[in-house]
Amino acid sequence: MTYNYIISVFVELVRTILIVQYFQVFFDKNNSLCKYLVSGFMFVATVLVYITFNNVILNMIITFVTIFAIANVYSGSLKKKFLLSCMNFGICCAIDIICSFILGVTVENRNNEVIGMIMSLLIFYVVILIIKKIYKGRIQDEFAGKWYFLLIISAMSIASEYILSIDKGIAYITVIEISFIILLINVILYFFYLSMIEQYSLQQEMEALKKQMDVHELRMQNNIQNERNIRAIKHDMKHHIRELTYLVTDNNYAEVKKYLNSLENDVYDNTSYINSGNQIMDGIINYYICKFKENKIQYETKIVVPDKLDISSYDLNIILGNLLDNSVQSTILTQAPSINIRIEYKMGILYIYVSNSCLENSVTYKNNKIISTKGSNHGYGISNIDKIVKKYNGTYKIDCVNNEFKSSILIHLCS
């Protein structure tokens, strides 16, 4: 019985971790200490009830209480938490019934209890993987193969447990050892997979922050250059006034006009191409205008926004950065590269429209939806934009017609 208790404690620990992973599919990640404290407390309570009473009804009650307690750590409506808890509990019960039926049909021996726990947990693990895949949508292509690898490993593990159940001659301690190793392998592989996803997300955030730093650096350079230009103009203003006075006195109005045009060019000849009044927006757009000029891309811009927008600079940088990165990389392949940018704010809605010329058949489709303009390894830009737009309850539409790729975004802002 001691071995049974040990394997039961380990199984319950992994099950608690999977329950947390289940709720993180439907709720935003919560890394607060509260989540770990509640999960740990409920894990200990569940183990104590199992060891002390070992009663089916009590075990079911404490299992549901554990699931619902973990759900309440996350932010969301009580109704949603209760329904998701019921769904999780129903999945666990259904899996236990299926495992009991399979093992009950094959053979009756004391190994079945251990095998049943491990098999039930492995099936629950497979269900969590499938729910993640369905609910979260397309996993990044770089990790899709790893996802299927996890699924294959878990299926092989379940098959191995079934083979153990039909072998009457295998020793009880051997069953426990093999089952423990199988479960441990799956746990290690799963956390290794999660660490890869986390590393990728961190890398994406670092790239976005680096781009944001480049935008700020360009803005500082613009400010310094503008300041120098203003000082130069102020320094030379008395000379300009004297020259203009002389030309007017001499009735040489053609030269006056030419002189004023030259003066105007000096005033506006700096790297600040857009000046909408919104520093964040101007910094991002001006950063990409420099790229347009470097790549000899024809561009048009219309930016009408207030000085302040109720959207973080990080989110705005992800949206515009990915849109314009995609546009640049797509349009430079054409004979006449061009980009059109239109951004307007009206009545609490921010409208962003970007179009660019593109090659024929340069768009990747999946299930009749555009997923990339540059190939399977560059679909993250579109998914990252979509993620931020959904955060603000907005809409994101893309289309490609007559060798022109169009992106339009509506974001609902408070002010």
HELIX and SHEET records of a PDB file:
HELIX    1   1 THR A    2  PHE A   26  1                                  25    
HELIX    2   2 LEU A   33  THR A   52  1                                  20    
HELIX    3   3 VAL A   56  ALA A   71  1                                  16    
HELIX    4   4 LEU A   78  THR A  106  1                                  29    
HELIX    5   5 ASN A  111  LYS A  136  1                                  26    
HELIX    6   6 ASP A  141  ILE A  166  1                                  26    
HELIX    7   7 TYR A  172  THR A  249  1                                  78    
HELIX    8   8 TYR A  253  TYR A  268  1                                  16    
HELIX    9   9 GLN A  279  GLU A  294  1                                  16    
HELIX   10  10 SER A  313  THR A  331  1                                  19    
HELIX   11  11 SER A  376  HIS A  378  5                                   3    
HELIX   12  12 TYR A  380  LYS A  391  1                                  12    
SHEET    1   A 5 GLN A 298  VAL A 304  0                                        
SHEET    2   A 5 SER A 338  LYS A 346  1                                        
SHEET    3   A 5 ILE A 349  SER A 357 -1                                        
SHEET    4   A 5 GLU A 404  HIS A 412 -1                                        
SHEET    5   A 5 THR A 395  VAL A 401 -1                                        
SHEET    1   B 2 THR A 364  LYS A 366  0                                        
SHEET    2   B 2 LYS A 369  SER A 372 -1                                        
END                                                                             
